[in-house]
Amino acid sequence: MTIRGIQLTSLVDFPGEVCTTVFYGGCNFRCPWCHNADLVLRPFTLPEISPEEVLNLLSRRRSWVQAVCITGGEPTLAPGLEEFIRSLKSCGFKVKLDTNGTHPGILARLLTDGLLDYVAMDVKAPPGKYNLLAGTKVDLESVRESIALIKNSRIAYEFRTTVVPGLLLEEDLLAIGRLLRGARRYVLQQYQPAGTLLDADFQALRPYPGATLNNIAQKLQPFSAKVEVRA
């Protein structure tokens, strides 16, 4: 597995845990508002970090970091992902995986083998808008299969949607809510413009007011046990 970035300490990437976050370079989506343009489009321009380096670093920080978040890019594309996670688990670390849900076979194996402690799956849009929001053609059956796998798992998880102004409307989010019906946790993520977006035109977009997202979150309550807004 080729790692292209590392955040030594994070208080937000793994709910309830202080974690180290590692970033896989490469993605099969082209979401125009993605903050990680270099990871998605130009991963070869970023420093390469080996799993062994990460494990050595973690071993020295074991007294205050007990968890690892694997994100990207899309980490289920990474050769050696399972081996890397097994190494982390053998050292006693909890592991969280961030994924877009397009590789349910890999996800199923990781869940079946007890290699994950938390999964966060990005649900980009309702089915009719998925290709638009993901910036490419998406196999929706794979997405649905991953949703079902996660909902039926015994581990902690969340589904999350970045609420992109103009692209996602209230009715779209309610449609996603129905798609996720019965989920334990659904997070609406506030859109955050930045200078590293895939599509620079999206830098000018203003996020929806917090009150708007809170109002939508209330309407989503019938579909999920817990709905929250994340800035």
Buried (B, 14 or more C-beta within 10 A) or exposed (E): BBBBBBEEEBEEBBBEBBBBBBBBBBBBBBBBBBBBBBBBBEBEEBEEBEBEEBBEBBEEEEEEBBBBBBBBBBBBBBEEBBEBBBBBBEEEBBBBBBBBBBBBEBBBEBBEEEBBBBBBBBBBBBEEBBBBBBBEEBBBEBBBBBBEBBBEBEBBBBBBBBBBBEBBBBEBBBBBBEBBEEBBBBBBBBBEBEEEBBEEEBEEBEBBEEEBBEEBBEEBEEBBEEBBBEE
